[in-house]
């Protein structure tokens, strides 16, 4: 009996080995053994590979209703290594529940096929074309077959492990296709790590021709460096990884690269979770979905829940509020179709007064405005160093003059109920409005802002790695900003991020943005420094800042809070423990609590008689 059982087990083992040998290295068509709840499996013909390529699709409730002609935003999901379009999925049930509970508006979710081992790259010999088939074939097929919002304003990409790497890679490489990316525990392995085990070596050999250089050319870190200018303030980025994940160090390295390049992103380390999609997705719930929704634009964003009556249209209109010679300085106004006088939220973008543009609008601020039925205005302003500090503040003052004049007539704002918010340099400008704008705004909300322009933090060389990843020469730095005046960093031919890092490496930022020496001409800065201009008449203000910020020191908000206390200004100050610039690395629950309290402070001051 034991001998029979032994032969039986040996037979099973042999059959398993034979099946493993027969299993293809790549498989782009993988229909599920059983129909997946809430999903349909379909395929398209790949011209690049001359094979059928499969995908699963989730369609929201009501999509197939008679007479429904609505178009929907799309999230593309990329699976991990060794998996397929029919497994390793973010749960469709989570998406469906979030839509039905109105946490998010209806959307389409497409589970793409990456072949299993492609790293979402085209193979060196053209046999497997994972990148090409997703970008050039799947997306056009989905847009042609389903009622999608066929543009970056209605398209996001997400994925886990190899899929997290692939999602970030494609978003960074094709910023004109995607508005946001969420990478779950991305597999950002180095070329050296690809030599560490048999499976990785096989991928390196069969996909990348055993060429580490080819592998690294397809790595998100390499693409981020090459494409930073096109991505900056255009693609919203969010990263999650478990604190017990073996890929934690790789994710921290990718996070450091994005930070070094001044590519704004959110980064979360989740306690108690290894490399485990079910547990990670359960912990996140609809957070990644909401992130995508917040960064949909145009008609996609307009489908999000709002406190305005359903019969009112919510419209985005881009206007020119000021012209300086040939330069048109613009604002985006999100307003309603009725004539009711509404409070207004003014958003001022960050970027060290050197980078950014009006579309760098945070999802949290947009959601707050829409949920409460407020008008939302996001202003451009001329950027340094082509334009100096006094003229930048002049643009700010002219923007509010325009708002009181044209905003009342054209967009029905209530000029006596104005709130201002911004982060980093936008936080600085928010604090400036508290004394330079007359009459002053009713309430301010400054995220990781500053009130001092001439302290050592800005006027001496930065010791922080984020500013010193590579040394930048004066010639390279000034070449980036040698053109005409711009009010939108996307119109500048050079890379303002390179110039900013040069300023931080050399301690030249104050002089670069003003033309004044912060030591010998300090008094010239004073009219532009909130820290020197707080009085008892200053508006109520909320400050939020991370205690581990290495770009704008936490002490900057502490100093402002001390001035508010000294002058009796109503204020709240939320300190986010261990959070870097942008609140990266802070405790998620703590940040959400701070934001809820901050927005409630703003709402109460806007709603009071």
C-alpha positions as CSV (number, residue, x, y, z in Angstrom):
1,X,0.0,0.0,0.0
2,X,2.8,2.4,0.9
3,X,4.6,1.5,-2.4
4,X,1.4,2.2,-4.4
5,X,1.0,5.6,-2.6
6,X,4.7,6.5,-3.3
7,X,4.3,5.7,-7.0
8,X,1.1,7.8,-7.0
9,X,2.8,10.8,-5.5
10,X,5.8,10.4,-7.9
11,X,3.3,10.4,-10.7
12,X,1.7,13.6,-9.4
13,X,5.1,15.3,-9.1
14,X,6.1,14.3,-12.6
15,X,2.8,15.6,-14.0
16,X,3.4,18.9,-12.1
17,X,6.9,19.3,-13.5
18,X,5.7,18.6,-17.0
19,X,2.9,21.1,-16.6
20,X,5.4,23.7,-15.3
21,X,7.6,23.0,-18.4
22,X,4.6,23.5,-20.7
23,X,3.4,26.6,-19.1
24,X,4.3,29.5,-21.4
25,X,6.8,32.2,-20.2
26,X,4.3,34.8,-21.4
27,X,0.6,34.5,-21.8
28,X,-1.5,37.5,-22.9
29,X,-4.9,35.8,-23.1
30,X,-6.1,34.3,-19.8
31,X,-9.8,33.9,-19.5
32,X,-10.9,33.0,-15.9
33,X,-11.8,29.3,-15.2
34,X,-15.1,30.6,-13.8
35,X,-16.8,33.9,-14.6
36,X,-15.7,36.6,-12.2
37,X,-18.4,38.4,-10.3
38,X,-19.1,42.0,-11.6
39,X,-16.6,41.5,-14.5
40,X,-16.6,40.4,-18.2
41,X,-13.6,38.9,-20.0
42,X,-13.0,40.1,-23.6
43,X,-10.1,40.4,-26.0
44,X,-8.7,42.3,-29.0
45,X,-6.4,41.4,-31.7
46,X,-2.8,42.8,-31.2
47,X,-1.3,44.0,-34.4
48,X,2.1,44.3,-32.6
49,X,2.2,40.7,-31.5
50,X,-0.3,39.1,-33.9
51,X,-2.1,37.4,-31.1
52,X,-5.3,37.8,-29.1
53,X,-4.9,39.8,-25.9
54,X,-7.4,39.5,-23.1
55,X,-8.7,41.9,-20.5
56,X,-11.4,42.0,-17.9
57,X,-13.7,44.9,-17.5
58,X,-16.0,46.2,-14.7
59,X,-18.9,48.4,-15.9
60,X,-20.7,50.6,-13.3
61,X,-24.3,50.3,-12.3
62,X,-26.6,51.8,-14.9
63,X,-24.0,51.6,-17.7
64,X,-26.3,49.4,-19.9
65,X,-29.6,51.1,-19.1
66,X,-31.7,52.0,-22.1
67,X,-31.2,55.6,-23.0
68,X,-28.0,56.1,-21.0
69,X,-25.5,57.9,-23.2
70,X,-23.2,59.0,-20.3
71,X,-19.4,58.7,-20.8
72,X,-17.3,57.4,-17.9
73,X,-13.7,57.8,-16.6
74,X,-11.5,54.7,-16.7
75,X,-9.0,53.3,-14.3
76,X,-6.5,50.7,-15.8
77,X,-5.3,48.1,-13.4
78,X,-1.9,46.3,-14.0
79,X,-1.3,42.9,-12.4
80,X,1.9,41.6,-10.8
81,X,4.6,39.2,-11.9
82,X,3.5,35.7,-12.8
83,X,-0.2,36.8,-12.8
84,X,-2.7,37.8,-15.5
85,X,-5.7,40.0,-16.3
86,X,-7.9,37.4,-14.5
87,X,-6.1,37.4,-11.1
88,X,-4.1,39.6,-8.9
89,X,-6.9,42.2,-9.1
90,X,-7.9,45.2,-7.0
91,X,-11.4,43.9,-5.9
92,X,-14.2,44.9,-8.3
93,X,-16.5,44.5,-5.3
94,X,-14.7,47.4,-3.5
95,X,-15.2,49.6,-6.6
96,X,-18.9,48.6,-6.9
97,X,-19.6,49.3,-3.2
98,X,-17.9,52.7,-3.4
99,X,-20.0,53.7,-6.4
100,X,-23.2,52.5,-4.9
101,X,-22.5,54.2,-1.6
102,X,-21.6,57.4,-3.5
103,X,-18.1,57.6,-2.2
104,X,-17.0,57.9,-5.8
105,X,-18.9,58.6,-9.0
106,X,-19.5,55.8,-11.5
107,X,-16.4,54.7,-13.4
108,X,-15.0,51.9,-15.6
109,X,-12.2,49.6,-14.4
110,X,-10.1,47.7,-16.9
111,X,-7.8,44.8,-15.9
112,X,-5.1,44.8,-18.5
113,X,-2.8,41.9,-19.5
114,X,0.9,42.3,-19.1
115,X,1.8,38.8,-20.2
116,X,3.0,37.7,-16.8
117,X,6.7,38.4,-16.9
118,X,7.1,41.5,-19.1
119,X,7.7,44.3,-16.5
120,X,5.4,46.2,-18.8
121,X,8.2,46.6,-21.4
122,X,8.6,45.6,-25.0
123,X,11.0,42.7,-25.3
124,X,14.3,43.4,-27.1
125,X,13.4,41.1,-30.0
126,X,9.9,42.4,-30.5
127,X,8.3,39.1,-29.5
128,X,6.4,40.4,-26.5
129,X,5.1,44.0,-26.7
130,X,3.5,44.6,-23.3
131,X,4.0,48.4,-23.3
132,X,3.0,48.9,-26.9
133,X,-0.2,46.8,-26.6
134,X,-1.4,48.7,-23.6
135,X,-0.6,52.2,-24.8
136,X,-1.2,51.8,-28.6
137,X,-3.9,49.0,-28.7
138,X,-5.8,48.4,-25.4
139,X,-6.5,52.0,-24.6
140,X,-7.7,52.9,-28.1
141,X,-9.8,49.7,-28.1
142,X,-11.5,50.5,-24.8
143,X,-12.2,54.1,-25.9
144,X,-13.7,52.8,-29.2
145,X,-15.7,50.0,-27.6
146,X,-17.1,51.6,-24.5
147,X,-18.5,55.1,-23.5
148,X,-15.3,56.4,-22.0
149,X,-14.0,59.9,-21.3
150,X,-11.2,59.5,-23.9
151,X,-8.5,61.8,-22.5
152,X,-6.1,62.1,-19.7
153,X,-8.7,64.0,-17.7
154,X,-10.7,60.8,-17.6
155,X,-8.0,58.2,-17.3
156,X,-5.9,56.8,-14.4
157,X,-3.6,53.9,-14.0
158,X,-2.9,51.7,-11.0
159,X,-1.2,48.4,-10.2
160,X,0.5,46.1,-7.7
161,X,4.1,44.8,-7.5
162,X,5.3,44.4,-11.1
163,X,2.0,46.2,-11.9
164,X,2.9,49.0,-9.5
165,X,6.2,49.5,-11.3
166,X,4.4,49.3,-14.7
167,X,1.7,51.8,-13.7
168,X,4.3,54.3,-12.5
169,X,6.5,53.7,-15.5
170,X,3.7,54.3,-18.0
171,X,2.3,57.3,-16.2
172,X,5.7,58.9,-16.1
173,X,6.5,58.1,-19.7
174,X,3.0,59.1,-21.1
175,X,1.9,62.1,-19.0
176,X,-0.5,63.1,-21.8
177,X,-2.4,59.9,-21.4
178,X,-2.9,59.7,-17.6
179,X,-4.0,62.2,-15.0
180,X,-3.0,60.1,-12.0
181,X,-1.2,56.9,-10.9
182,X,-1.4,54.8,-7.8
183,X,1.4,52.3,-7.3
184,X,0.8,49.5,-4.8
185,X,4.1,48.0,-3.5
186,X,5.9,48.6,-6.7
187,X,8.5,46.1,-7.8
188,X,11.3,48.7,-8.4
189,X,14.1,46.2,-8.5
190,X,17.6,47.3,-9.6
191,X,19.5,45.7,-12.5
192,X,21.7,44.0,-9.9
193,X,18.7,42.5,-8.1
194,X,17.5,41.0,-11.4
195,X,20.6,38.8,-11.2
196,X,19.7,37.4,-7.8
197,X,17.4,34.5,-8.7
198,X,16.6,32.2,-11.6
199,X,13.2,33.8,-12.4
200,X,14.6,37.3,-12.5
201,X,17.6,36.2,-14.6
202,X,15.2,34.6,-17.1
203,X,13.2,37.8,-17.4
204,X,16.4,39.8,-17.8
205,X,17.5,37.4,-20.6
206,X,14.2,36.9,-22.5
207,X,12.7,40.4,-22.1
208,X,15.8,42.6,-21.9
209,X,18.4,40.6,-23.9
210,X,20.5,40.1,-20.7
211,X,21.2,43.9,-21.0
212,X,21.1,45.7,-17.6
213,X,21.2,49.0,-19.5
214,X,18.1,48.1,-21.4
215,X,16.4,47.1,-18.1
216,X,17.3,50.3,-16.4
217,X,16.2,52.4,-19.4
218,X,12.7,51.0,-18.7
219,X,12.9,51.6,-15.0
220,X,10.5,54.3,-13.5
221,X,13.5,56.1,-11.8
222,X,15.2,56.5,-15.1
223,X,12.1,57.7,-16.9
224,X,11.3,60.1,-14.0
225,X,14.7,61.8,-14.5
226,X,14.3,62.0,-18.2
227,X,10.7,63.2,-18.2
228,X,10.5,65.3,-14.9
229,X,9.6,68.5,-16.7
230,X,6.7,67.0,-18.6
231,X,5.4,65.2,-15.5
232,X,5.8,67.9,-12.9
233,X,2.5,69.3,-11.6
234,X,0.7,67.3,-14.4
235,X,0.5,63.7,-13.2
236,X,-0.8,63.0,-9.6
237,X,1.3,60.3,-8.0
238,X,0.5,58.1,-5.0
239,X,2.6,55.2,-3.6
240,X,1.7,52.6,-0.9
241,X,3.9,49.8,0.5
242,X,3.7,47.6,3.6
243,X,6.3,48.2,6.3
244,X,7.0,44.4,6.3
245,X,7.2,44.2,2.5
246,X,10.5,42.8,1.2
247,X,10.3,45.6,-1.5
248,X,10.1,48.4,1.2
249,X,13.7,49.5,0.5
250,X,13.0,49.7,-3.3
251,X,9.9,51.8,-2.7
252,X,11.8,54.1,-0.4
253,X,14.4,54.5,-3.1
254,X,11.7,55.4,-5.7
255,X,10.1,57.8,-3.2
256,X,13.6,59.5,-2.7
257,X,14.0,59.8,-6.5
258,X,10.7,61.5,-6.9
259,X,11.4,63.8,-4.0
260,X,14.9,64.7,-5.4
261,X,13.2,65.6,-8.7
262,X,10.6,67.8,-7.0
263,X,7.9,65.6,-8.4
264,X,5.0,66.0,-6.0
265,X,3.6,62.7,-4.7
266,X,2.0,61.0,-1.8
267,X,3.9,58.1,-0.1
268,X,2.5,55.8,2.5
269,X,4.1,53.0,4.5
270,X,1.4,50.7,5.9
271,X,2.1,49.0,9.2
272,X,1.8,45.2,9.6
273,X,1.5,44.3,5.9
274,X,3.9,42.3,3.7
275,X,3.7,41.9,-0.1
276,X,0.0,41.1,0.0
277,X,-2.6,42.7,-2.3
278,X,-5.7,41.4,-0.5
279,X,-4.5,42.8,2.9
280,X,-3.2,46.1,1.3
281,X,-6.4,46.7,-0.7
282,X,-8.5,45.9,2.4
283,X,-6.5,48.4,4.5
284,X,-6.8,51.1,1.7
285,X,-10.5,50.5,0.9
286,X,-11.5,53.1,-1.6
287,X,-8.6,55.5,-0.9
288,X,-6.8,54.8,-4.2
289,X,-10.1,55.1,-6.1
290,X,-10.8,58.4,-4.5
291,X,-7.3,59.6,-5.3
292,X,-8.0,58.9,-9.0
293,X,-11.4,60.6,-8.9
294,X,-10.0,63.7,-7.2
295,X,-7.6,64.1,-10.1
296,X,-10.0,63.5,-12.9
297,X,-10.7,66.8,-14.7
298,X,-13.3,68.4,-16.9
299,X,-16.5,66.3,-17.3
300,X,-15.0,63.4,-15.4
301,X,-14.4,65.5,-12.3
302,X,-17.8,67.1,-12.7
303,X,-19.5,63.7,-12.1
304,X,-18.2,63.7,-8.5
305,X,-20.7,64.2,-5.7
306,X,-21.4,67.9,-4.8
307,X,-23.7,69.7,-2.4
308,X,-25.1,71.8,-5.2
309,X,-28.6,70.9,-6.4
310,X,-28.5,68.2,-9.1
311,X,-30.1,70.4,-11.7
312,X,-27.2,73.0,-11.5
313,X,-24.3,72.6,-13.9
314,X,-20.9,73.0,-12.4
315,X,-18.5,74.5,-15.0
316,X,-14.8,75.2,-15.3
317,X,-13.9,78.3,-17.2
318,X,-10.4,79.5,-17.9
319,X,-10.0,83.3,-18.0
320,X,-7.3,85.9,-18.5
321,X,-7.3,88.1,-15.4
322,X,-4.2,90.2,-16.4
323,X,-1.9,90.9,-19.3
324,X,1.7,92.0,-19.1
325,X,2.9,92.7,-22.6
326,X,2.4,89.6,-24.7
327,X,1.9,87.4,-21.5
328,X,-1.6,86.4,-20.6
329,X,-1.9,85.4,-16.9
330,X,-4.8,83.0,-16.4
331,X,-7.2,81.7,-13.8
332,X,-9.4,78.6,-13.7
333,X,-12.9,79.3,-12.2
334,X,-15.1,76.4,-11.2
335,X,-18.6,77.9,-10.8
336,X,-22.3,77.1,-10.9
337,X,-24.9,78.0,-13.5
338,X,-27.2,79.8,-11.2
339,X,-27.0,83.4,-9.9
340,X,-26.8,82.7,-6.2
341,X,-24.0,84.5,-4.5
342,X,-21.6,81.9,-3.2
343,X,-18.5,81.9,-1.0
344,X,-15.3,81.4,-2.9
345,X,-12.1,79.3,-2.3
346,X,-9.0,80.8,-3.8
347,X,-6.2,78.2,-4.4
348,X,-2.6,79.4,-4.9
349,X,-0.2,76.8,-6.2
350,X,3.3,76.0,-4.8
351,X,6.6,75.5,-6.5
352,X,9.1,77.9,-4.7
353,X,7.6,80.8,-6.8
354,X,9.7,79.2,-9.6
355,X,7.5,76.2,-10.7
356,X,3.9,75.1,-11.0
357,X,0.7,76.4,-12.5
358,X,-3.0,76.9,-11.8
359,X,-3.9,73.2,-12.5
360,X,-1.8,72.1,-9.6
361,X,-4.9,72.0,-7.5
362,X,-5.2,69.5,-4.7
363,X,-8.1,67.0,-4.7
364,X,-8.9,67.7,-1.1
365,X,-9.4,71.5,-1.7
366,X,-11.4,70.8,-4.8
367,X,-13.6,68.2,-3.0
368,X,-14.1,70.7,-0.1
369,X,-15.3,73.4,-2.4
370,X,-17.6,71.2,-4.4
371,X,-19.0,69.4,-1.4
372,X,-20.0,72.8,0.2
373,X,-21.2,74.4,-3.1
374,X,-18.5,77.0,-3.1
375,X,-17.0,78.7,-6.2
376,X,-13.3,77.7,-6.6
377,X,-10.7,79.9,-8.3
378,X,-7.1,78.8,-9.0
379,X,-4.7,81.6,-10.1
380,X,-1.5,81.6,-12.1
381,X,1.1,84.3,-11.3
382,X,4.4,85.2,-13.0
383,X,7.2,83.0,-11.9
384,X,10.7,83.7,-10.7
385,X,13.5,84.4,-11.6
386,X,12.3,85.8,-14.9
387,X,9.9,87.9,-12.8
388,X,11.1,89.3,-9.5
389,X,9.2,89.1,-6.1
390,X,7.5,92.6,-6.1
391,X,5.9,91.9,-9.5
392,X,4.8,88.4,-8.3
393,X,3.0,90.0,-5.3
394,X,1.6,92.6,-7.6
395,X,0.0,89.8,-9.7
396,X,-1.4,88.4,-6.5
397,X,-3.0,91.8,-5.6
398,X,-4.3,92.2,-9.1
399,X,-5.8,88.7,-9.0
400,X,-7.9,89.7,-6.0
401,X,-8.9,93.0,-7.5
402,X,-10.1,91.1,-10.6
403,X,-12.0,88.7,-8.3
404,X,-13.9,91.4,-6.6
405,X,-14.6,93.2,-9.9
406,X,-15.3,90.4,-12.4
407,X,-15.9,87.5,-10.0
408,X,-19.0,89.2,-8.6
409,X,-20.4,90.0,-12.1
410,X,-19.5,86.9,-14.0
411,X,-19.4,84.1,-11.5
412,X,-21.6,85.4,-8.7
413,X,-19.1,85.1,-5.9
414,X,-19.8,86.7,-2.5
415,X,-16.8,89.1,-2.2
416,X,-17.2,89.2,1.6
417,X,-16.8,85.5,2.0
418,X,-13.4,84.6,0.6
419,X,-11.0,81.9,1.8
420,X,-7.5,81.4,0.5
421,X,-5.4,78.2,0.6
422,X,-2.2,76.8,-0.8
423,X,0.8,74.6,0.0
424,X,4.5,75.4,0.2
425,X,5.1,78.6,-1.8
426,X,1.3,78.6,-2.2
427,X,1.1,78.5,1.6
428,X,3.5,81.5,1.7
429,X,1.3,83.4,-0.8
430,X,-1.8,82.5,1.3
431,X,-0.2,84.1,4.3
432,X,0.8,87.1,2.2
433,X,-2.9,87.7,1.4
434,X,-3.6,88.1,5.1
435,X,-2.1,91.6,5.1
436,X,-1.5,92.6,1.4
437,X,-5.1,92.1,0.2
438,X,-7.7,94.7,1.2
439,X,-10.3,94.0,2.3
440,X,-8.6,90.8,3.6
441,X,-9.9,87.3,3.0
442,X,-12.2,86.0,5.7
443,X,-10.0,82.9,6.5
444,X,-6.7,81.3,5.5
445,X,-5.5,77.7,5.3
446,X,-1.7,77.3,4.8
447,X,-0.2,73.9,4.2
448,X,3.6,73.7,5.0
449,X,4.0,77.4,4.2
450,X,6.5,80.0,5.4
451,X,6.6,83.6,6.6
452,X,10.3,84.2,6.5
453,X,12.3,84.7,3.2
454,X,15.8,85.5,4.5
455,X,16.5,83.0,7.2
456,X,19.4,80.5,7.1
457,X,17.0,77.8,5.8
458,X,16.8,79.7,2.4
459,X,19.9,81.9,2.4
460,X,22.6,79.2,3.1
461,X,23.3,76.0,1.3
462,X,20.9,73.2,2.1
463,X,22.4,70.1,3.8
464,X,19.5,67.9,2.8
465,X,19.9,65.0,0.3
466,X,16.7,66.0,-1.6
467,X,18.5,69.2,-2.8
468,X,21.9,67.6,-3.4
469,X,21.4,64.4,-5.4
470,X,23.7,65.9,-8.0
471,X,25.7,69.1,-8.2
472,X,24.3,71.7,-10.6
473,X,26.6,74.3,-12.2
474,X,25.5,78.0,-12.5
475,X,25.6,77.7,-16.2
476,X,23.2,74.7,-16.3
477,X,20.9,76.4,-13.7
478,X,20.5,79.7,-15.4
479,X,20.1,78.1,-18.8
480,X,16.9,76.7,-17.5
481,X,15.3,80.1,-16.9
482,X,16.9,82.2,-19.6
483,X,13.7,82.8,-21.6
484,X,10.9,85.4,-21.4
485,X,8.6,85.8,-18.5
486,X,6.2,82.9,-17.8
487,X,3.1,82.5,-15.6
488,X,2.8,78.7,-16.2
489,X,5.8,76.5,-15.8
490,X,4.7,74.4,-18.7
491,X,5.4,77.3,-21.0
492,X,9.1,77.5,-19.9
493,X,11.5,75.7,-22.2
494,X,13.9,74.8,-19.3
495,X,13.3,72.9,-16.1
496,X,12.6,75.1,-13.1
497,X,13.2,72.2,-10.8
498,X,16.9,72.1,-11.8
499,X,17.1,75.9,-11.1
500,X,15.4,75.5,-7.7
501,X,17.8,72.7,-6.6
502,X,20.8,74.9,-7.6
503,X,19.4,77.8,-5.5
504,X,19.1,75.4,-2.5
505,X,22.6,74.0,-3.0
506,X,24.0,77.5,-3.0
507,X,21.7,79.4,-0.7
508,X,20.8,81.8,-3.5
509,X,17.0,81.5,-3.5
510,X,16.3,84.8,-1.8
511,X,18.5,86.8,-4.2
512,X,17.4,84.8,-7.3
513,X,13.7,85.5,-6.7
514,X,14.1,89.2,-5.7
515,X,17.5,90.6,-6.8
516,X,18.3,91.6,-3.3
517,X,21.0,90.4,-0.9
518,X,19.3,88.9,2.2
519,X,22.2,90.0,4.4
520,X,22.8,93.6,3.3
521,X,19.3,94.4,2.0
522,X,17.2,92.5,4.5
523,X,14.8,95.4,5.0
524,X,13.7,95.3,1.4
525,X,12.2,91.8,2.0
526,X,10.1,92.9,5.0
527,X,7.0,94.1,3.1
528,X,6.8,90.7,1.5
529,X,7.3,88.6,4.7
530,X,4.2,87.5,6.6
531,X,6.3,87.0,9.7
532,X,6.9,90.8,9.8
533,X,3.3,91.8,9.1
534,X,1.0,90.1,11.6
535,X,-1.3,92.4,13.4
536,X,-4.5,92.0,15.4
537,X,-6.4,92.6,12.1
538,X,-4.9,89.5,10.5
539,X,-7.6,86.9,9.3
540,X,-8.2,83.7,11.2
541,X,-5.7,81.1,10.0
542,X,-5.1,77.4,10.0
543,X,-1.5,76.0,9.7
544,X,-0.7,72.4,8.8
545,X,3.0,71.3,8.7
546,X,5.0,68.1,9.0
547,X,7.6,68.0,11.8
548,X,10.2,66.3,9.5
549,X,10.0,68.7,6.6
550,X,13.4,69.1,4.9
551,X,12.2,71.5,2.2
552,X,10.3,74.1,4.3
553,X,11.3,73.7,7.9
554,X,8.5,73.0,10.4
555,X,9.8,75.9,12.4
556,X,8.4,78.3,9.7
557,X,4.8,77.4,10.8
558,X,5.8,77.5,14.4
559,X,7.1,81.1,14.0
560,X,3.8,82.1,12.4
561,X,1.8,80.5,15.2
562,X,3.9,82.4,17.8
563,X,3.1,85.7,16.0
564,X,-0.6,84.8,15.9
565,X,-0.6,84.1,19.6
566,X,1.3,87.3,20.4
567,X,-1.3,89.4,18.4
568,X,-4.4,87.5,19.5
569,X,-5.2,86.2,16.0
570,X,-7.6,83.3,15.9
571,X,-5.7,80.3,14.6
572,X,-5.2,76.5,14.7
573,X,-1.9,74.7,14.2
574,X,-1.8,71.0,13.3
575,X,1.5,69.3,13.6
576,X,1.9,66.1,11.6
577,X,4.5,63.9,13.4
578,X,7.4,62.7,11.2
579,X,5.9,64.0,8.0
580,X,8.1,65.3,5.2
581,X,7.3,68.1,2.8
582,X,3.8,67.6,1.4
583,X,3.0,65.6,4.6
584,X,4.7,62.5,2.9
585,X,5.3,59.7,5.5
586,X,3.0,61.1,8.1
587,X,0.3,59.0,9.7
588,X,-2.6,58.8,7.3
589,X,-5.3,59.0,10.0
590,X,-3.6,61.9,11.7
591,X,-3.5,63.9,8.4
592,X,-7.1,63.1,7.6
593,X,-8.1,64.3,11.1
594,X,-6.1,67.5,10.7
595,X,-7.6,68.2,7.3
596,X,-11.2,67.6,8.5
597,X,-10.7,70.0,11.4
598,X,-9.0,72.6,9.2
599,X,-11.7,72.5,6.5
600,X,-14.4,72.8,9.2
601,X,-12.5,75.9,10.6
602,X,-12.7,77.4,7.1
603,X,-16.3,76.5,6.6
604,X,-17.4,78.0,9.9
605,X,-15.7,81.3,9.2
606,X,-17.1,81.4,5.6
607,X,-20.7,80.6,6.8
608,X,-20.9,83.0,9.7
609,X,-23.0,86.2,9.0
